[in-house]
Amino acid sequence: MAYDGKLLARARAQLDSQRAANRDEQQRRQDEVYARVPEIRRIDQTLRAHMAALVRLTIGRGPDMAEKLAALREENLDLQMRRAELLTASGFGADYLDEIVSCPKCRDSGIFEGGVCTCLDRLYNAELTKELGTLMRRGDESFARFDLTLYPDTPDSATGLVARDVMRRVSSACQRYAESFSPASRNLLFQGGTGLGKTYLSACIARVVAGRGFSVCYETAAAALDNYERAKFSRDSEEGEAAATRIRRMESCDLMILDDLGTEMVTPMSQSALYTLINNRLVGGKKTIISTNLSDDELTKKYTPQISSRILGEFQCFPFAGRDIRQLKK
């Protein structure tokens, strides 16, 4: 994954803050224990002195070094056992004064096995999601709040389908998708008329997936494709650089939500940009959710065969049913 330097710096700053908070808590615990059990302070001082003596012995390499090292190690074990007994007897855990770390893998360094640790990667993804996430406008989107009573519970006269049953299946599938999201997940196509909950369920998925440490980006189709035009025609300007940065993030995030496809103005430039975005994400194994009011036939007529074949062939369709919820609420 290619990291954005600005966002990675923010993630590292958060990691540094966590590390500082852990050090402060460790110091507070030490002050508390030393005040209540002065003998533990003396034991710690002796153990530090022994560590310095071990270093000197190792460097000096005298004829009796082995015997002295063995004696120091045995005395250290006795001191550590006494320290643990004192901590336990005083109501503390035996590990109460151990180093505090938030991530046991990298010990809060952010580096693990020569690469970025998962803890720093999660913080980076949170920053990326925050940077691009305008989807969760209300802040209370959740599967638990998805109101099925807004959908008719009688068969539709034209299709015979019961919208409430359809949307119960769709919402359950969306929740399973979010809770099990991984690089092996499917791409999704949300299809249906205006005001049926496509954007709301996208926000529910985004909230769960982002909470699990994946990077999530959201843009309307019009705004997403506009970035490609700005990057091309304002290449050497600050505006062009910002657009290019957003494109890199849209193409590399774990989950991209492209909302309201079909409402943008269709031009050769927008068609090229849409193909680039969808194709680059497919090639890179990145997952995308597209929502649209267009039917399969309308998608085929509106977009080039290269675009429509990728959407209809590579995306699992979730059909939305019912009446415009916004109108019902009015």
DRENZAMI-589511 format. One record per atom (N, C-alpha, C): x, y, z. Coordinates in steps of 0.02 Angstrom, whole numbers, padded with zeros to 5 digits, always signed. Each point is the difference from the previous one (the first is absolute). Example, Ala and Ser with C-alpha at 12.3 -4.5 7.8 and 13.67 -1.06 7.14 Angstrom:
BEGIN
+00660-00284+00390;-00045+00059+00000;+00045+00060+00000;-00018+00053-00036;+00042+00059+00003;-00039+00055+00037;
END
This chain:
BEGIN
+00042-00059+00000;-00042+00059+00000;+00044+00062+00000;-00017+00049-00043;+00037+00063-00003;-00030+00048+00052;+00040+00023+00046;-00024+00042+00055;+00007+00074-00018;-00050+00039+00018;+00002+00072-00007;+00040+00028+00059;+00053+00038-00014;+00045+00023+00052;-00034+00042+00053;-00046+00043-00020;-00035+00043+00047;-00043-00041+00048;-00037-00048-00027;-00043-00040+00042;+00040-00048+00044;+00056-00026-00027;+00041-00045+00040;+00031+00038+00059;+00018+00064-00012;+00027+00041+00054;-00052+00011+00055;-00063+00009-00020;-00053+00008+00049;-00009-00065+00040;+00003-00057-00035;-00007-00064+00034;+00057-00011+00049;+00062+00018-00020;+00057-00007+00045;-00007+00046+00060;-00027+00059-00010;-00010+00046+00056;-00049-00031+00051;-00051-00034-00025;-00047-00033+00046;+00035-00056+00037;+00043-00037-00035;+00036-00055+00032;+00047+00028+00054;+00034+00056-00016;+00043+00033+00049;-00039+00022+00062;-00061+00025-00012;-00043+00021+00055;-00019-00059+00044;-00016-00056-00031;-00016-00060+00038;+00060-00023+00042;+00059+00002-00031;+00061-00021+00035;+00014+00046+00060;-00010+00065-00009;+00011+00047+00055;-00050-00011+00056;-00063-00015-00018;-00051-00013+00051;+00018-00063+00039;+00026-00051-00035;+00020-00062+00034;+00058+00013+00048;+00048+00042-00022;+00057+00016+00044;-00024+00037+00062;-00046+00047-00010;-00027+00038+00057;-00035-00046+00050;-00039-00047-00028;-00035-00047+00045;+00049-00046+00036;+00053-00020-00035;+00050-00042+00032;+00036+00038+00056;+00015+00064-00011;+00032+00041+00051;-00047+00009+00060;-00065+00010-00014;-00048+00009+00054;-00002-00063+00044;-00001-00058-00032;-00001-00063+00037;+00062-00008+00042;+00058+00018-00029;+00062-00008+00036;+00001+00046+00062;-00021+00063-00008;-00003+00046+00056;-00046-00026+00055;-00058-00028-00022;-00048-00027+00048;+00030-00058+00040;+00033-00046-00035;+00028-00059+00033;+00058+00019+00046;+00044+00044-00024;+00058+00020+00040;-00022+00035+00064;-00055+00038-00004;-00024+00036+00059;-00028-00049+00052;-00033-00053-00023;-00031-00047+00046;+00047-00055+00022;+00048-00019-00044;+00046-00056+00016;+00071+00022-00016;+00032+00038+00045;+00068+00025-00014;+00050-00055-00016;-00010-00060+00026;+00047-00054-00013;+00004-00016-00075;-00055+00008-00036;+00000-00014-00072;+00045+00051-00036;+00000+00062+00023;+00046+00049-00030;+00072-00022+00008;+00017-00024+00062;+00069-00022+00012;+00018-00061-00042;-00048-00045-00009;+00012-00059-00043;+00014+00023-00072;-00040+00047-00025;+00009+00024-00069;+00068+00034-00007;+00020+00038+00050;+00066+00033-00003;+00056-00053-00002;-00008-00052+00040;+00050-00054+00001;+00003-00036-00068;-00059-00013-00028;-00002-00034-00065;+00033+00042-00055;-00010+00066+00003;+00034+00044-00049;+00075-00001+00010;+00021+00000+00063;+00072-00003+00014;+00030-00066-00025;-00038-00054+00009;+00023-00065-00024;+00007-00001-00076;-00046+00034-00035;+00003+00002-00072;+00065+00035-00023;+00017+00055+00033;+00063+00034-00016;+00060-00044+00015;-00004-00039+00055;+00055-00044+00018;+00007-00056-00052;-00057-00025-00025;+00003-00052-00051;+00034+00025-00063;-00013+00061-00019;+00031+00029-00059;+00076+00006+00010;+00019+00024+00060;+00073+00007+00013;+00034-00068+00000;-00032-00050+00030;+00030-00067+00001;+00008-00027-00071;-00051+00010-00041;+00002-00026-00069;+00056+00033-00040;+00008+00065+00010;+00053+00036-00036;+00069-00020+00026;+00005-00007+00068;+00066-00014+00030;+00025-00070-00015;-00047-00049-00001;+00017-00069-00017;+00058-00026+00042;-00005+00008+00068;+00051-00025+00046;-00002-00075+00006;+00049-00029+00034;+00004-00073+00006;-00059-00030+00039;-00028+00039+00048;-00055-00026+00040;-00067+00029-00023;-00004+00021-00064;-00060+00033-00025;-00061-00046+00005;+00008-00063-00019;-00057-00046-00001;-00031-00008+00069;+00042-00007+00051;-00025-00009+00068;-00037+00063+00024;+00029+00058-00015;-00032+00062+00022;-00067+00012-00037;-00001-00016-00065;-00062+00008-00038;-00054-00046+00029;+00018-00062+00016;-00049-00048+00027;-00027+00025+00067;+00045+00027+00042;-00021+00025+00065;-00048+00059-00007;+00016+00046-00046;-00044+00057-00011;-00068-00021-00026;+00000-00047-00046;-00064-00024-00028;-00043-00032+00055;+00032-00040+00043;-00038-00033+00053;-00028+00051+00049;+00041+00051+00017;-00025+00052+00045;-00057+00040-00032;+00006+00012-00066;-00054+00036-00035;-00065-00039+00002;+00003-00066-00010;-00060-00041+00003;-00033+00004+00069;+00042-00002+00053;-00027+00006+00068;-00034+00068+00010;+00033+00053-00025;-00028+00067+00008;-00067+00007-00039;-00001-00029-00060;-00062+00005-00040;-00057-00039+00033;+00015-00057+00030;-00051-00038+00035;-00026+00039+00061;+00047+00031+00037;-00020+00040+00058;-00042+00060-00022;+00018+00030-00055;-00037+00058-00027;-00072-00021-00017;-00007-00058-00034;-00066-00024-00018;-00042-00015+00062;+00031-00029+00051;-00035-00015+00063;-00025+00064+00033;+00043+00051+00001;-00019+00064+00032;-00058+00033-00039;+00004-00002-00065;-00054+00030-00041;-00067-00035+00014;+00002-00066+00000;-00061-00038+00011;-00028+00010+00069;+00045+00000+00050;-00022+00009+00069;-00029+00069+00013;+00020+00048-00041;-00024+00069+00008;-00063+00015-00042;-00026-00052-00032;-00062+00009-00039;+00011+00018-00073;+00062-00001-00022;+00015+00012-00071;+00010-00066-00035;-00008-00001-00066;+00017-00059-00038;+00075-00006-00005;+00024-00062-00011;+00073-00011-00005;+00029+00038-00059;-00041+00015-00052;+00024+00035-00059;-00020+00074+00000;-00019+00026+00058;-00026+00068+00003;+00050+00053-00023;+00064-00014+00010;+00053+00047-00019;+00033-00017-00066;-00026-00049-00035;+00029-00018-00065;-00012+00057-00050;+00040+00001-00053;-00008+00050-00053;-00070-00005-00030;-00031+00057-00011;-00067+00002-00029;+00006+00015-00074;-00028-00044-00042;+00000+00011-00072;-00070-00013-00027;-00020+00038-00049;-00065-00010-00032;+00002-00055-00052;+00058-00009-00032;+00007-00052-00051;+00058-00047+00019;-00016-00061+00020;+00054-00046+00020;+00044-00022-00058;-00025+00007-00062;+00040-00022-00058;+00061+00045-00010;-00012+00066-00004;+00055+00046-00014;+00021+00040+00061;-00034-00011+00057;+00013+00037+00061;-00003+00075-00012;-00052+00019-00039;-00016+00070-00014;+00051+00037-00042;+00042-00037-00036;+00048+00033-00044;-00031+00015-00068;-00052-00038-00018;-00031+00008-00066;+00034-00041-00054;+00055-00034+00017;+00037-00040-00048;+00001-00073+00023;-00017-00045-00046;+00000-00071+00017;+00027-00040-00059;+00050-00039+00012;+00032-00042-00051;+00018+00040-00062;+00029+00058+00011;+00025+00042-00054;-00052+00040-00038;-00063-00004+00022;-00053+00039-00034;-00044+00036+00049;-00053+00030-00025;-00047+00037+00042;-00041-00051+00040;-00004+00011+00065;-00038-00045+00043;-00075+00011-00011;-00039-00051+00016;-00072+00006-00009;-00030+00055+00042;+00030+00015+00058;-00028+00053+00043;+00007+00068-00034;+00057+00013-00031;+00010+00063-00036;-00042+00001-00064;-00007-00058-00031;-00041-00004-00061;-00073+00017+00016;-00025-00023+00058;-00069+00016+00020;-00008+00075+00012;+00049+00031+00032;-00003+00072+00012;+00002+00038-00067;+00042-00024-00046;+00003+00031-00066;-00067-00005-00037;-00029-00059+00002;-00064-00009-00033;-00055+00044+00030;+00003+00009+00066;-00048+00045+00032;+00008+00071-00025;+00063+00022-00008;+00013+00067-00026;-00024+00006-00072;+00011-00052-00040;-00021+00001-00069;-00076+00003-00005;-00034-00039+00042;-00072+00001+00001;-00027+00067+00022;+00032+00030+00050;-00021+00066+00024;+00009+00053-00054;+00054-00006-00038;+00016+00049-00052;-00052-00001-00057;-00023-00060-00018;-00044-00005-00057;-00072-00015+00018;-00013-00013+00063;-00066-00023+00019;-00050+00055+00012;-00039+00019-00051;-00054+00047+00009;-00067-00037+00002;+00003-00066-00001;-00060-00040-00005;-00041+00002+00064;+00032-00009+00056;-00036-00006+00063;-00016+00069+00028;-00045+00034-00034;-00016+00070+00016;-00036+00006+00067;-00048-00045+00012;-00040+00005+00061;+00037-00027+00060;+00041-00050-00010;+00039-00027+00055;-00035-00056+00038;-00062-00016-00016;-00036-00052+00037;-00019-00059-00045;+00030-00004-00059;-00018-00054-00046;+00022-00067+00029;-00046-00047+00006;+00017-00067+00025;-00053-00048-00025;+00019-00064-00004;-00048-00050-00022;-00058-00005+00049;+00014+00011+00065;-00053-00005+00050;-00054+00054-00010;+00020+00056-00030;-00048+00055-00010;-00034-00002-00068;+00019-00049-00040;-00032-00005-00067;-00072-00021+00009;-00047+00044-00020;-00071-00008+00016;-00037-00036-00057;-00014-00063+00009;-00035-00039-00051;-00074+00018-00004;-00026+00033+00051;-00071+00019-00002;-00014+00053-00052;+00052+00032-00026;-00009+00050-00053;-00013-00031-00068;+00007-00066-00004;-00010-00036-00063;-00067-00036+00001;-00037+00001-00056;-00066-00033-00002;+00005-00075+00015;-00051-00025+00037;-00001-00071+00016;-00054-00037-00038;-00021+00030-00056;-00049-00032-00045;+00032-00010-00068;-00021-00049-00038;+00031-00014-00065;-00010+00059-00049;+00053+00014-00037;-00004+00051-00052;-00044-00025-00057;-00044+00045-00025;-00048-00021-00051;+00034-00021-00065;+00058+00029-00015;+00034-00015-00063;+00045-00061+00005;+00038-00004+00056;+00050-00054+00006;-00021-00056+00046;-00047+00012+00044;-00021-00050+00049;+00047-00006+00059;+00053+00040+00000;+00049-00002+00054;-00023+00042+00060;+00017-00023+00060;-00013+00037+00061;+00063+00039+00017;-00003+00066-00005;+00060+00041+00008;+00033-00010+00068;-00041-00008+00053;+00029-00009+00067;+00041-00064+00004;-00024-00053-00032;+00037-00063+00000;+00065+00007-00041;-00005+00034-00057;+00059+00011-00041;+00053+00038+00039;-00021+00054+00034;+00048+00042+00035;+00026-00033+00064;-00039-00045+00029;+00025-00038+00057;+00058-00044-00022;-00007-00031-00058;+00055-00042-00026;+00060+00042-00019;-00012+00058-00031;+00054+00044-00021;+00038+00026+00060;-00035+00024+00051;+00034+00028+00059;+00039-00053+00037;-00028-00061+00004;+00037-00055+00033;+00063-00018-00039;-00006-00001-00066;+00059-00015-00042;+00053+00054+00007;-00022+00063+00004;+00048+00056+00009;+00036-00006+00067;-00037-00018+00052;+00031-00007+00066;+00051-00057+00000;-00017-00056-00030;+00048-00056-00005;+00061+00021-00039;-00011+00038-00054;+00056+00023-00042;+00047+00043+00042;-00028+00048+00038;+00041+00045+00039;+00039-00036+00055;-00034-00046+00034;+00032-00034+00057;+00052-00051-00021;-00003-00023-00063;+00049-00049-00024;+00044+00028-00055;-00001+00067-00008;+00038+00031-00055;+00073-00020+00001;+00027-00016-00059;+00070-00018-00007;+00020+00011-00073;+00065-00006-00015;+00021+00006-00070;-00034-00050-00047;-00030-00052+00028;-00034-00050-00042;-00074+00015-00010;-00025+00056+00029;-00071+00016-00006;-00018+00018-00072;-00066-00001-00015;-00024+00017-00066;-00006+00076-00008;-00003+00023-00062;-00021+00068-00015;-00077+00000-00003;-00030+00055+00022;-00073+00002+00004;-00029+00055-00044;-00058-00013-00028;-00038+00050-00039;-00068+00008+00033;-00014+00059+00028;-00064+00016+00030;-00043+00032-00055;-00054-00033-00018;-00043+00023-00055;-00071+00012+00025;-00028+00057-00018;-00069+00014+00019;-00015+00074-00007;-00063+00018+00007;-00021+00069-00009;+00026+00046+00055;-00017+00064-00008;+00022+00051+00048;-00032-00011+00068;+00039+00012+00053;-00027+00000+00068;-00017-00067+00028;+00034-00054-00021;-00016-00067+00025;+00050-00024+00052;+00049+00042+00019;+00046-00020+00053;+00068-00022-00023;+00016+00011-00063;+00065-00023-00026;+00058+00036+00035;-00006+00066+00006;+00054+00038+00032;+00003-00017+00075;-00057-00008+00032;-00001-00015+00071;+00034-00067+00014;-00017-00052-00038;+00032-00065+00013;+00074+00002-00019;+00018+00041-00050;+00072+00009-00015;+00036+00029+00061;-00032+00048+00033;+00030+00030+00060;+00006-00050+00056;-00051-00043+00007;+00004-00052+00052;+00059-00047-00012;+00008-00020-00063;+00057-00043-00017;+00066+00036+00013;+00003+00064-00021;+00062+00038+00009;+00019+00005+00073;-00049+00013+00043;+00014+00008+00072;+00029-00065+00029;-00028-00057-00017;+00024-00063+00027;+00068-00018-00028;+00008+00007-00066;+00063-00018-00033;+00057+00045+00025;-00013+00065+00004;+00051+00046+00026;+00017-00015+00072;-00051-00018+00040;+00012-00018+00069;+00043-00062+00009;+00002-00042-00051;+00041-00060+00002;+00070+00012-00026;+00017+00063-00015;+00069+00017-00018;+00014+00005-00074;-00051-00006-00042;+00010+00007-00072;-00010+00073-00020;+00032+00021-00054;-00009+00068-00026;-00060+00002-00046;-00043+00050+00011;-00062+00007-00038;-00003+00070-00029;-00016+00005-00064;-00008+00064-00034;-00071+00005-00028;-00026+00060+00002;-00067+00012-00028;+00002+00062-00043;-00031-00005-00059;-00011+00059-00042;-00062-00013-00042;-00036+00054-00017;-00050-00007-00052;+00037-00010-00066;-00033-00030-00048;+00032-00011-00065;+00023+00065-00030;-00042+00052+00005;+00018+00064-00030;+00063+00028+00030;+00005-00001+00067;+00059+00028+00034;+00062-00042-00013;-00008-00067+00000;+00058-00043-00012;+00029+00010-00069;-00043+00003-00050;+00025+00007-00069;+00026+00070-00014;-00026+00049+00035;+00025+00068-00008;+00073+00006+00020;+00022-00043+00047;+00071+00002+00020;+00046-00017-00058;-00021-00047-00042;+00041-00019-00057;+00008+00058-00049;-00055+00037-00010;+00004+00058-00044;+00044+00054+00029;-00007+00013+00065;+00042+00051+00032;+00074-00019-00002;+00013-00065+00012;+00070-00023-00001;+00031+00008-00069;-00041-00009-00052;+00026+00004-00068;+00011+00072-00023;-00049+00044+00014;+00003+00067-00028;+00029+00052+00048;+00011-00019+00063;+00032+00047+00048;+00061-00033+00029;+00037-00035-00042;+00054-00045+00022;+00052+00035+00044;+00021+00059-00018;+00054+00033+00036;-00024+00047+00055;-00063+00000+00014;-00027+00044+00051;-00012-00038+00065;-00013+00038+00053;-00015-00032+00065;-00065-00040-00005;-00048+00025-00038;-00063-00034-00010;+00010-00067-00036;+00044+00000-00050;+00014-00061-00036;+00035-00052+00042;+00047+00023+00042;+00036-00046+00044;-00048-00031+00051;-00046+00042+00026;-00049-00026+00049;-00044-00053-00033;-00021+00013-00062;-00042-00048-00036;+00038-00065-00013;+00063+00006-00018;+00040-00061-00012;+00008-00041+00063;+00008+00035+00057;+00005-00036+00064;-00064-00037+00015;-00058+00032-00012;-00064-00033+00013;-00009-00060-00046;+00023+00005-00062;-00005-00056-00046;+00040-00060+00025;+00061+00014+00023;+00042-00055+00026;-00034-00034+00059;-00032+00041+00043;-00034-00030+00058;-00061-00039-00021;-00038+00026-00048;-00060-00035-00023;+00019-00067-00032;+00055-00001-00036;+00019-00062-00035;+00034-00051+00046;+00025+00022+00058;+00038-00046+00042;-00035-00019+00065;-00054+00034+00019;-00033-00016+00064;-00030-00070-00003;-00011-00029+00058;-00025-00069+00004;-00071-00005-00028;-00042+00050+00017;-00070-00001-00024;-00017+00070-00025;-00021+00003-00063;-00021+00063-00031;-00076-00003-00010;-00034+00051+00024;-00072+00005-00010;-00013+00056-00050;-00025-00019-00058;-00014+00047-00054;-00075+00009-00005;-00024+00057+00023;-00072+00011+00009;-00031+00036-00059;-00063-00015-00013;-00039+00037-00051;+00030-00004-00070;+00025-00058-00019;+00025-00007-00068;-00059+00009-00049;+00010+00041-00051;-00053+00013-00048;-00027+00071+00005;+00015+00034+00057;-00023+00069+00008;+00052+00050-00026;+00061-00024-00014;+00052+00044-00025;-00011+00015-00074;+00030+00054-00023;-00003+00015-00071;+00047-00047-00038;-00027-00036-00048;+00040-00049-00036;+00034+00033-00059;+00066-00001+00001;+00041+00027-00054;+00055-00051-00015;+00035+00007-00056;+00057-00045-00013;+00050+00000+00058;+00010+00060+00030;+00047+00004+00055;-00025-00039+00061;-00065+00008+00016;-00027-00035+00059;-00002-00075-00011;-00014-00022-00062;+00000-00071-00016;+00070-00030+00010;+00050+00038-00024;+00070-00023+00008;+00019-00004+00074;-00020+00051+00038;+00016+00001+00071;-00034-00057+00037;-00064-00013-00015;-00036-00053+00033;+00031-00068-00015;+00018-00011-00063;+00033-00063-00018;+00066-00007+00038;+00039+00053+00004;+00064-00002+00034;-00009-00018+00074;-00047+00033+00033;-00012-00013+00071;-00022-00072+00012;-00051-00022-00037;-00025-00068+00011;+00051-00053-00019;+00032+00009-00057;+00048-00050-00024;+00061-00005+00045;+00027+00058+00021;+00059-00001+00044;-00015-00034+00066;-00060+00011+00026;-00018-00033+00063;-00009-00075-00010;-00030-00020-00055;-00008-00071-00014;+00068-00034-00008;+00044+00031-00038;+00067-00028-00011;+00038-00004+00065;-00008+00050+00044;+00035+00001+00064;-00032-00042+00054;-00056-00032-00016;-00033-00042+00050;-00036+00039+00054;-00013+00064-00013;-00035+00042+00049;-00075-00004-00011;-00038+00006+00055;-00072-00011-00004;-00037+00067-00007;-00056-00003-00037;-00038+00060-00016;-00075-00014+00008;-00035+00049+00027;-00073-00002+00002;-00025+00058-00043;-00040-00016-00050;-00029+00051-00044;-00076+00002+00012;-00027+00060+00010;-00073+00006+00005;-00024+00040-00060;-00058-00020-00027;-00026+00033-00060;-00076-00008-00004;-00032+00049-00031;-00071-00005-00015;-00013-00035-00067;+00054-00016-00036;-00007-00027-00067;-00011-00075+00000;-00040-00024-00047;-00008-00072-00010;+00058-00027-00041;+00003-00066-00009;+00053-00030-00042;-00002+00030-00070;-00060+00003-00029;-00006+00027-00068;+00023+00072-00004;-00017+00040+00050;+00019+00070+00001;+00075+00008+00008;+00031-00043+00042;+00073+00002+00008;+00034-00015-00067;-00027-00050-00036;+00030-00021-00063;-00005+00056-00052;-00057+00036+00000;-00010+00054-00048;+00042+00062+00017;+00008+00012+00065;+00032+00063+00021;+00076-00003-00003;+00029-00059+00011;+00073-00006+00006;+00028-00044-00055;+00065+00004-00009;+00034-00040-00052;-00005-00074+00019;+00007-00043-00049;-00001-00073+00015;+00054-00020+00050;+00058+00033-00002;+00053-00017+00047;-00021+00014+00072;-00037+00054+00010;-00022+00017+00067;-00059-00044+00022;-00051-00004-00042;-00061-00037+00019;+00015-00074+00010;+00046-00028-00040;+00015-00071+00008;+00036-00013+00066;+00042+00047+00022;+00034-00008+00064;-00049+00006+00058;-00044+00049-00004;-00048+00008+00054;-00048-00059+00004;-00029-00020-00056;-00050-00053+00001;+00031-00069+00007;+00065-00006-00018;+00032-00066+00004;+00040-00011+00063;+00026+00053+00031;+00045-00007+00057;-00033+00019+00067;-00061+00027-00002;-00033+00023+00061;-00062-00042+00014;-00009-00017+00064;-00060-00035+00021;-00055+00051+00011;-00058-00011-00032;-00054+00048+00003;-00044-00011+00061;-00014+00055+00036;-00049+00001+00054;-00058+00045-00023;-00057-00029-00018;-00056+00042-00022;-00037+00030+00059;-00014+00066-00002;-00036+00035+00052;-00072+00009-00023;-00048-00006+00046;-00071+00005-00018;-00035+00045+00050;-00059+00024-00020;-00041+00041+00044;-00019+00065-00032;-00021+00048+00044;-00017+00068-00021;+00050+00049+00028;+00006+00058-00029;+00048+00051+00021;-00010+00017+00074;+00049-00020+00042;-00005+00009+00072;-00002+00075+00017;+00036+00040-00037;+00001+00072+00015;-00071+00029-00008;-00035-00020-00051;-00068+00024-00011;-00047-00026+00055;+00010-00063+00019;-00042-00028+00054;+00009+00038+00065;+00063+00017+00015;+00014+00036+00063;-00030+00070-00001;-00002+00031-00059;-00032+00065-00006;-00075-00004+00014;
END
